[in-house]
Each structure stands twice: as C-alpha cells, then as structure tokens.
C-alpha cells in the first residue's frame, strides 16, 4: 500500500479547487500535503507540529497549519476547498 501513498498529493489535485487560479500555490500544495497527513503517512523530513513561526513557510508547514485548523473546526479543509471553487480570498479563513 505504501507504493501509492507518495501519489496522494498529486491525486488530491484531481478533486481540489484553486479559486480558478487565484489561490496561492503554497496553499494549494499545502492542502495536498495535508492529505498525506490524513493518510497517516509522515515522510522523512516532514516537519513536526509547531516547528516554524509561520504557516506559509513551506507546503508541509501549511499542511500542519491546516491540520491544526481542522482540529479546531471539524472539516475545516473541506469547507475551505469548497469555498475555493470559483475564487479565493484570505478572508475565507475568517468565514469558516
């Protein structure tokens, strides 16, 4: 089964919205890396929770931030993805 796990981020893009190109690439890739975390697969070198100052310092840091958001608000990432269907606004984070 592990042979398929590295493809999880790429497969996520199939059912992921990007605000018709308005969403930042780090957030899009961070959501994809979040699926890796949800699959309980932590590749070597993947950061530990709380290991940086900002959520957007890399895709794996964004994934950890989204994991945290999802712990605070169930289905946060799914709601965010749905809101990004036609556009993107940083205020989506406040609306959820």
PyMOL commands that set and color helices and strands:
alter all, ss='L'
color gray80, all
select helices_A, chain A and resi 2-5+8-15+19-21+25-38+59-72+76-83+92-95
alter helices_A, ss='H'
color red, helices_A
deselect
rebuild
show_as cartoon
